[in-house]
Amino acid sequence: MRTKLILMALLCGSAIFNLKAQESSDSASVAAATALGSMVKENVDRLNHIGIPINYDVFAATFTQVLKGEDTGMTPDQANEYMSRLFYEAQAARMKADTVSVASQKEFIAKMAAQEGAVTFPSGVVLIVETEGEGPMPTADDTVLVSYSGRLSDGTVFDDTYGQAVEFPVSGLIPGFTEGLEHMHPGGTYRLIIPADQGYGTHGAGPIPGNAALDFTVTLEGIETAQAM
């Protein structure tokens, strides 16, 4: 009888150990799938966001095939090559969508250049005095303190520093802004219209589309004259 009880205890203990081992294995699997799956989902969502459509059901089924070592119809090299092409096409599509027409920007610049008191420089940059300042104009070697608001031709504001002036080296800005500053007097407020080729060109930058003319209102708060060497 004693031998049977000991055997039953050993059998029960073995069953409990196997059950705990199974539970531990299942928990690890759930944890790994949750952690890795969340990263995979984030990347798949990003693909959809940039214009590469992913069918979640097909993705999940194919992903399972890969985990099981089954043939998906593509080798890893073929898959990488295909995805690289999709990335290139999506990027080209975004650049095209983020580009404004050259004709519309020329029309906007011409309209601004026709305003009373507007001065158009050989570069195509247009300067309009709203409030004239006093004193010497900055040079390329100077650093200036400015407040400005930047808009696109449709009035969309992409940057605004009014209320918190910023300091810039005159020569460290886009060409059109540098040229405009060199024709401003401290304390003055000016309208500065910058063609794309004097701004961010055909590719744009951030919220600024390719080919976009820039419309700035600039107040030259002060000039920090460069120190002689």
Disulfide bonds with the S-S distance in Angstrom:
none
